[in-house]
Amino acid sequence: MVRILSNYILRYRLEKQLYSLASFSKKNLKQFKTMIVLLPQEYEVYEQLFLTFSEEFKIPIQNITLVVFSHNDSKAENIMITNRVYCSSDAVGFWGNINQDLTSLFQDEFDLLINYFDEQNLLLSYMSTFCKAKFRLGFSNANHKLNDLVLAINPKETQLFLSNASKYLKTILKKV
């Protein structure tokens, strides 16, 4: 019962956050210098995917932040991306307040946010709205209001993600 009430509050606050996203200024981008990725741990996507992606846009590895969501606070081994944050549902309180450990993350501004999830996940969507990003990329089954560019592909098709995301983002950067 408590979880149902908490989810109702999160949905309400998510809608308010989505409204404020629409008013976030989209500055002219010539290139991406920083990137943040929101990723559910159960997707088991290798971080090499994001390193390859960052090389395509010449984003230095130290300017990549990977936020991994899990049901518990388990951590991965053999990591190359050192700016890594782990969080679980415990990161958001009953009233939708975010854990102090994450608030500093949401004060940073990023050029590109990749919402690497393809479902209507309340926690991931809610956390995404707090990221200050100039441009947002996501997938078709997630909330469309979260993203500026939506890819209609399966996130597990990593090569297709790389080719489509690179193609569309390069086109967008040229037009800006």
N, C-alpha and C positions, 0 to 999 in steps of 0.2 A: 504493500500500500504506500509506503514511504517513497519507494522508487518511482511509482506511478505519479505521485504528486510532484516529485522532484523533476521528472521528465516533462511534465506539463509546464512547470516554471521555466525549464530550459528552452522548451519550444517557444514560449512567449518571449523570452529574452533573445533567442535566436532571431526571431522576426524583427525585433527592434534593432539588433545588430546588422541584419541584412539591409534594413532601411538606411542605416548610417553608411554602409558600404557604397551605396549608390551615390552618395555625396562626396566620397573620397576623391580628391583631385587626381586625375590621370595626367601626370607630367609627361612631357615629350621624352621618349626614350630613344636613344641612338644605339645603345647596347645594354646588355645585362651585366652588371658587375657583382651582384649578390643574389643568392638564391636560397630559398627555404623550401623544404619538402615535408609534407605531412603524409605519413605512411602508416597504415595498420600493420602490426607485426605479422599477422596471419597471412599477408600477401606473399611473404618470403621472396621479395624482390631483392636481388643482390645490389649492393651499393655501387657496383661497377657501372650499372645502368646510368646512374646520376653523374658519375665521374665522366663517362663517355659523353653524356649530354652537355656537361659543363665545359668539356674540351671544345665541343662544337661552337660554343658561344664565348670561349676564352674567359670563363669564370674561374678564378683561382680557387684551388681546393680549400683554402682557409676561409673563403667567402661563401661556403656552402654550409647550411645548417640542416640537419636531418632530425625531424621530430617523429619518434616511433611511439605509436599507441599500442598498448597491450592490455590484457585483462589483469595482468599483474606487473610488477616492476622488474621483470627479467631483462637481462642485458645480453647483447650479442657479443661474440668473440670475433677476432680477426677483422677489426674495423680499420678503415682507411680514412673515413670522414671523421675527423676528431670533434667537430662541432656537432655533437649528437645529444639529444635530449630524449629521455624516456619518460613517458607518463601513462597513467592509467585513469580510470574513472574517478579515482581518489583525488585527482588534480582539480576537480570541480566540486565545489561544495553544494549543499542542498539548494541554496538560493542562487546558484550559478556563479558564485564568486570563485575566481581562479586562484589556485595555490600561489603563494608568494614566490616560489622557486621559478614559476613560469612567467610572472609579470614582467621581469626584466627582458625576457625573450620578446614579448609583445611590444616593448618600447622601441626596439630596433626597427628600422625601415629596410625593406628588401625590394630589389628591382623585380624579382620574379618569385611567385609562389606557385608550387606545383601541389595541387590537392590530389595525391595519388591514391584515391579511393573511388570506387564505383558503386556506391550504395548510399541510401539515405540514412547515414549514421549520424545520430543526433550529436554525440560528443565530438566527433571529427568536424562536423559542420560548424558547431558552436565555436570550437577552438580556432577554426579557419577564419571566422569573422573578426577575430582579435588581431590577426596578422596584418601588419601595415605593409602592403605590397602595392607596387605601382602597376603590376600586371599579374593576373591570376589565370592559371591553366588547370583544367580539370576534365572529368569524364562525364559522359552523357547521363548515366543513371544517378549521379549525385545531384544535389540541388543546383539548378542552373544559375540561380542568383549569386552563387559563390564565385563564379568564374567569368572572366572576360572572353576566354576561348575554351570551347567545349569540344572534346574529341569523342566521336562515336565509335570507340574501339574498346576492346577488352584490355584492362591494364596488365593482364598476364601475357599479352602479346607485346613483349618489350621491344622487339625490333620494329614493329609497326608503330609503336609509340615514338621511338627515336626518329624514324623517318618523317612521320606526320607532324609531330611537334616541331621538329627542326624546320621543316618546309614552311609551315604556317607562321611560325614566329619570325623567321627571317624575312618573310614577305611583310609582316606587320612592322618590323623594325625599319625596313626600307621606306615604308609609306609615312612614317612619323617624321 
